[in-house]
C-alpha cells in the first residue's frame, strides 16, 4: 500500500518546537520526518513537499545547510521555509529559500506560507 500523503521535513534542535511543528503538519495530513541538526539533512534521501528549517542550531546550522543545498541541490531551496527566532538572520535578510518566518510565529501565517509553497510547486509542474 502506498502512502500518497505529502511529505514534510522539520529541522530543529529544539525538541519542543520540532514536536509542535510535526503535530501541526500531521494535522494538515503530512507525513513528517524530524531531524535535530542540519548535518542529518544534507542528503535527506526523500523528496519533501515542504521543509521547515531552523537557522540557529549548534552543530551544522540552517545557514550552512542553505549554503550546502545552494551548491548541491538548489531546487530543494524552493521548498524550504526558514523559521528562526535569531533576529540577526530574519530581519532584512535575503536567503534563497521559499520564505522566512520569524519566531515566534503566527500559526495562520505558517499555514498560509506552507499553502503558498505547495501551490508554487503545483504551478511549476
N, C-alpha and C positions, 0 to 999 in steps of 0.2 A: 504494500500500500504506500503510495507516495504522499508526501506532505506538501500541499500546494500553498501553505501559508507563506506570507512574506517573511523574510529573514532580516534580523537586526543584530548588530554588534554593539555592545556597550563596553567602552574602555574607560575605566575609572578606578583609581586606587582606594577610594572611599567606599567601603563595603555597604554602608547605609545608602549612599547615593546610587550605587550600582544596583542595589536591590529595588530601590524606588523606581529608577528608570526601567529596569527589567519588568517590574509589575505593570507600569504604565503601558509599555509596549505590548506585553502579553494581553492586557485588557483590550488592546486595539487589534488583537488577532495575530500578532507577530510571533514567530519562533525566535527566541533571544539567546544569544551566546554572550557571556561576560568574561572579560579578561581584566586583570588588575594593573597591567603595565603595557606600554606601547611596544615593548620588545616582543611580546607574545602575539601581537597583531601584525607584525611586519609581513608575514606570509600567512594570512588568515586561512587560506585554503578553501574558502567558501565565497560565493558571490552574495553580498549583503545588499538589501534594498536601501537600508539606511544604517549609518554608523554614527553613534553618539560618542564624542571624544572629549575627555577632559584634557586640558593643556598642562596643568601643573601636577606632575607625578614625579616621584623621587628618582627613578632609575632611568627610564627611557621615556621622556615626557612627550606630550602631544605635539609640541612644535617639532621635535626631532622626527616623529612619525610622519608628520605632514611633509617635511623635507625629504624623507626617505621615499614616501609614496610619490612625491613630485618627480623623482628620478626614475623609480622602478615601475610604478603603476599609476600614472597621472589620472586615468579615468576613475579610479577609486575616489578621488577627492570630490567628485561631483555628487557623491552620496554621503559625505561627511558633514555633520553638524557639530560644531565646537561648542561645548558648554564649559564655561570657566568663570570662577569667582576671582581669578587672578587678574585684577583690573589692568595691569600693565599690558596684558595681551588682548583684552577685549575692547578697550577704548580707542577708537580711531584706527584700529589695526586692520590691515588687509591680509587675509590668508586665502590661498587658492582653494577654498572649500566651498561647499554649497551655502553654508551660513554659519553665523556666530550668534550665540545667545548667552548673555552674561548671567551668572548665578548671583543671587537667587533668581530663578526664572518663573514666569507665569506659565502654568500648565497649559492654558489655552494657546499661548504664544508658541509653546513647544509643539503642540498638536498641529497648529497651522503650518509651522515650519516643516514638520515631518510630511504633512499632506503635500506641501509645495515641492518638497524634494522628490517624493514618489511621483507626483504629477509631471515634474520635469523629465523624469526618466521615461515615462509613458509617451510623452510627446516626441521624444527623440527616436523611439522605435518605429 
